[in-house]
Amino acid sequence: MNLSVTLRCCSKVRLFRNKATVYLCRKLSDVPISSDGTQSSSGEEKPKKTRRVPGSASVLLFPGQGSQFVGMGKGMLKYGNVKEMFAVAQKVLGYDLLSLCLNGPEKDLMKTVHCQPAVFVCSLAAVERLNHENPAAIESCVAAAGFSVGEFAALVFSGAMNFAEALFAVKVRAEAMQKASDQVPSGMLSVIGRPQANYKYTCVQAREHCLSLGIQEPVCSIANYLFPDGRVIAGHKEALDFLQSHSRELKFMRTRLLPVSGAFHTALMEPAVEPLRDVLRQIEVRRPEISVHSNVDGKRYMHDKHVRNQLAKQLVSPVKWEQTLHEIYERSQGQEFPHTYEVGPGRHLGSTLQKCNMKAFKNYTHVDVTLTED
């Protein structure tokens, strides 16, 4: 569909960090965003970087798909630019995202095409709340990371993308992933294994089982590295059925099918790569002003081309979250850990941090996306 929207209400949507303005949506006046993601742009002065001692620094973690729930966003409109963000979202997406977040129905919010934009916007709304309640946490932020679609929110926060264009890319990404998922019955299986579990060989066995059923080019691979002995395995439905039915001999202590529509971060997402790559070519991407870590390898993004390449590669690569946390929190003996804020729905990333690094978790805070009253 040839979608063209004009965004007039973006000019004040911004965050402040290190005395420099990082725009969620840069000053726009009658700037059209069409289905190819094209938008006019202007040069920006880069803020100076500030070095901070670890104990006074902060890290922001942005959750991904699966953290969404009906009711998120309640009471958040009073913070900063949240109301404006949802107004922009309605224009970019073509539907009332705020109503979907607040009222559901749940079956619609759970769809990939809806929940990815919802988590993206609500996570940045949580940043606005944090900026209101504890502006020092924003000013002192030195690093950020996002889980899967959460990377887009982390990049917006870092100044690498603007809000409207990043949301449009998330929309294209979600639609392409849904379309790829619809082609093959597939899914994702959360696994907690014993120390003896061999996850890669387990995937080989599951693929061999699929071949015995006549499935050509079966897919079964590790999609998420969460924490020691915590993995998500994704692939053909028959492969996941095999893993569940043989969990005892495979040394799995617990398995759980995730409520997602496809095998994300595996080769089955290959059809979604080019649509995302195409939109990333056409939107403005800049070098992040703070360290933002890629899901693909846990390393920091170095420049705009690196961001574009890694975001496309991420669709068919495992999310190396455990490795990312090691990169962020590695430090010398006795060196203080930064304050960590999980900004967005759910506490999944905090739970993962607790399993990976208990010392870092002691400085963890969740910034919720609901309030009991407006």
N, C-alpha and C positions, 0 to 999 in steps of 0.2 A: 504494500500500500504506500502511495506517495504522500507521506505526512509532512506538512509544513506548519510550523507554529511560530508565532512572534512573541518573544519574551520581553515584556515591558517592566516587570516588577522585580528585577534582579539587582537593581543598582545598590541596594543597601545590605545585601546578604553577605556577611563577612565575619571573619574571626580575627582576633588580635593576638600576636605572639612576638616577643622580642622587639616591641615598639614598631613593628612593621605590620602592615595590613596584609593578611592572606585572604583573598576573596574566595568565598564559596561560589560566587558567581560574579565575575568582574563587572564593572560598570557597563551596562548594556542599555541601549536605547534603540528600539526597533531593529534588533539584530535577529534575522531569521535563522532558524535551525531547521533544515529540511531532512528528508529521510536519508541523505548521504552524510549527515552530521556536519555539514559545512557551516562555518561561522566566521565572520570577520574578526580580526584580532588586532591588538595594539601592543607595543612594547611595554615592559614593566621593569621598574628598578628592583634589582635583587637586594633583599635585606641582608645586613651583615650577620654572619653567624656568631653565636656567642657560646663560648666553652663554659661548661658548668661542672662543678664537682658532683660525683654520682649521687651523694646523699641529698642534694638539693634539686636533682633532676627528676623528670617524670617520663614515663613511657605510656603511650596510648595503644590499646589493642581493640580492633574492630571485628565484631563477630560476623559469621556468614550465614548462609541459608540453613534453615533448621532451627534457628533461634527465635523466629517470628511467633507471635501469638496475638489473638484477637484482644484488643484493649490497649495495645501499645500505642503510645502517643497521647494518652489521656492526660490532660493537664499541662502538656508541654508547650502549648501555643504562647504562653506568657513569657517564654524565654527568648531573648535576642531576636533572631530572624526566623524562628521556626515556622510561624504562620506564613511568612513569605516563601519559605522553602516548599511548603506543601502547595502553595498557589502555583509556583513554578512547575512543580511536579505534575500538577493536573494538566498544565499546558503541554508539557513534554510527552506525558504518557497517554493523554486523551481520556482519562477517567479520574474519579475522585479517590486518590490514594488515601487521604486522611480518613474518609468514611470507611474504606475497606479495612484500614488498620484498627479503627475504633470499634466497628460494628460487624466486621466480617461480611458475608458468612465465612466460616473457617475453611470450608472446602475450596473457596476461591482464593483466600489468602495463602493457602498452602501450595497453590500452583506455582511452578517455577517462574512463570512470566510475571507473576504478581509479587511473590515473596522477595525476590532479589531486589527490585526497586524499593520495596517497603523496608527491608533491613538497611539498605543503603541510606535512605532518607532519615529513618529513625535513629541510626547511629550518629549521624551528623547533628541531629536534634539533641542527642545526649551530650555532644561536644558543646553545644550552645548552653545547655544546662550547667555543665562543668565550668564553663567560662563565667557564668553568672554566679555560681556558688563558690568557686575557688579559682579565680583568674590566674593565680600564681602557677597552678598546674598546667595551664595552657602556655604561659610565658616560659616556663622552665622545661617544656617538652623537648627532648633531644632525639627521640626515636619513636617510630610507629610501625605497626604491622597489622594486616588484616587477613582474616581467614577466607580464602576463595573470593567471593564477591566483595568481602570486606576490604580487600586491597584497594578497590576503587575509592572507598570512603577515606582510607588512610592517605591515598594520593591526593585527594581533594584537600584534606586537612593540611598536608605538607606544602600546598601551593603548586603541585605538579599539574593539576587539572582544575578547571573551574566546575562548579556544581552542575550547571545545566548540561554541559557537554558530557561530563562523566555520567550523569544520569541517563542521557541518551545512549551512551555506549553500553551501560548496564541493561537498558531496555533491549537493545539489539542482541546482546550476549544472552539474555534470558530467553528470548524468543528462539534464537538459534539452538540453544541447548535443549529447549523443549522439543523443537522439531527433530533434532537428532535422537532424542529419547524415544520419540514416537515410532521410530523406524524399527527398533529392536526391543523385545521384552527384556528388561534389564533392571538393575537396582544396585543398592549399596548395603553392605553388611558390616555393622560394628562388631569388632572382635576383641576380647581380652583373653590373652593366652598365657599359658604357663611359660616359664623360662625355656623349656625344651621345644616350644613351638617353632616351626620353620615356615614362616609365612610365604616366602617365595616358592618353596617346594610345594606347599599346600596349593598355591595357585596353579602350578604345573599339573598337579593331580586333578584339579577341577577342570582344567582345559582338556585334559585327556579324557575325562568323563564326557564332556560335551562332544568331543570328536566321536566317541563311541555311539553317541545318539544321532550322529549324522550332521551335527552343526559345523559348518565350514568357518574357518578362521575364528574360533571362539576367543572371547576376551574374558580374562579374570586376572586382576592385578591389584596391588596395593594402591589405594587412591589417597589415603591420608595416613601420615605418620603422626600420631597424637602424643603419645608418651611411652615410656618403656613398657613393652608388651601390650600396648594399646594401638590398634590399627583399624582402618576401615578398608575393606576389600570390596571391589566393585567389578561388575561384568554381567555376562548373560545370566538370566534368571536361573537357568538349569545349573550353572556353576555355583551359584549361591545356595541353591537347594542342596547340592552335593555337600557343600561345606557345613551346612546346618545339620544334615543327617549323619555326618561323620565327625561331628565336633569332638566327641570324646577321644577317638583315636588320633585326631589331629592336635590334641593337647590344648583345646580351647576351653576356657573356664566359662565363658559367657558369649553368646552371640545375640545380636538384635538387628532385625531389618530396619533400615532408616526410612522415614516417610518422605522419600524423594522419588521422582519420576524416572530417573535413569542412572546410568553408570558414569557419573561425573568424574573428571580427571583420569579418564582412561581413553584408549584408542577409539572407543565408541563415540566419543565427542568430536572426532576428526571433522565431520561435516559442519561443525559450528565454528571452526577455527577461522576460515576465510571471511565469513561475515563480520566477525569481531576484528580481525586484522584490517579489513577494509575500512571500518568506521574509525579505528585507531589512527589510520593514516590521515584521516581528514579532520580530526579535531586537534586542537593545540595541546601539546604535552611539553612540560618543562622539567628541568632537573629539580627534584624535591629539595626544599630548603632545610629539611631535617633528614635524618636517616630513616628510610622506609625499606623494609626488608621483603624480598620476593619470596613467594611460596615455592617457587621452582627449586631454589637451592639455599634459601635462608640468607643470601648475601644482600648487601645494600644495592639499591638502584643507583647507577652512576650517571646516566644521562637520558635524554628523551628517547633515543632509539632503543636503549636498553629496556626502558619501561614498556614501549610498544611490543618489542619482541617477547619479553617475559610474560606479559599479560595474555598474549595469544598462545604461547607455549603452555601456560598454566592449565588451559582447558584439557589437555591430553597428558598432563604430567601429574604425579602425586603431589599433594600438598605436604611439604616437609615442615610441619609445624613444630615438631619436637626439635628439629635442627635449627629452626628459626629462633626458638626460645634460647637455645644454647648460644647462638650468635649474639643475641641482644644482652643476655645476662652474664656472659663470661667476664670474669674480672679477677684481679689479683687477690691473694689471700688478705683478708682484713678490710678490703675495700667495700664501702657501703653500697647497698643496692638502691636503685631508683624507686620512686613511688610509681606503681602501676595502676592505671585506670582502664577498666574494661568499659567502653562506651557503646551502649546499644542493648538490644534485648537479650535476656538470658545471662547466665553465669558460666557458660560452657568453657570459655577460654580461661577463666579463673580456676576452674576445676582442673583443667589441663596443666596450668602453671603450677598448681599445688603438687601434682604428681611428678612434674619435671624438676622443680626447683623450690623446695619448701622455704628456703631463706628469702628468695625473691617474693614469694607469695605472702610473706608477713607484711609487706608493704602494699598489698593489693586492695583496691577499692572498686566496687561496681557502681557505675553511674546508670541508674535505671531510666527507662523510657515511659514510665507511668507515674502519676501522682494521685494521691487519694482525693484531692480536690483541686479545682482550677484556682 
